[in-house]
Amino acid sequence: MNLIIAIVQILLSLLLILLVFFQTNNANDGQSNFLSDSVAEKRGWEKITFTLTLIVLILFIISSIIQVIL
């Protein structure tokens, strides 16, 4: 059982790394002012990769907790 969880964690970590690298780095991100009224909204591919990154991150945390319990 521990071997299966370890393999799942390796796959999830690789997928998480890929998803983080796929996310775009906008030049305006570092220049945004927290007092400004403009809010950047994620659309299209950026929203999909962001959502998938969160899902994979949650699955990775759950698998880590399961591995510690077992």
N, C-alpha and C positions, 0 to 999 in steps of 0.2 A: 504494500500500500504506500509506503514511504517513497518507493522508487517511482511510482506513478505520479505522486504529488510533486516530486522533484522534477520530473520531465515536464509536467504541466507548468511549473514555475519557470523553467528555462524557456519554454515556448512563449509564455506570457511576457517574460522580460524582454525577449527579442522583439516581439510584436510591439511592446511598449516603446522600445528604443526607436523602431522604425516609424511609429506614429509621431513621436516627438520630432524626429528629423523631417517628416513630411509637412509639418506645420510651417506656414509661411512666417517670415520675419519681416514685418512691415517697418519701413523707415520712420513712420510717424509714431510708432509705439513708444519709443524712448523720449519723444518730444511732447507727449501729451501732458496737459496740465490738469491736475485733479480738480481744479476750480472751474474748468470750462464746462459748458453745457453740452458739448458734442459728445455723443456716446457711439463708439464703434460697434456695429452689429455684425456678427459673423453670418456669412451667407454661403450657400453652395458647398464646395469642397472643404472650405475652412471649417464650417459648422460640422460637417460629417466627421472630419478627422478629430476635431475637438471632442465630440461626443464619444467616438470610438476610443479615444485616449482615456477618457474618464471611465468608461465601462471596463476596459482592460485593466486599468489601475485598481478599480474596485475588486475585480476578479483576482488580481494578484495579491491584494491585501487579504482577501478571504482565504485564498490557498495558503498564504503564510500563517494565518491564524490556525487553520486546520492542521498544518504540519507541526506547529508548536504543541497543539493539544494531543496529537498522536505521538 
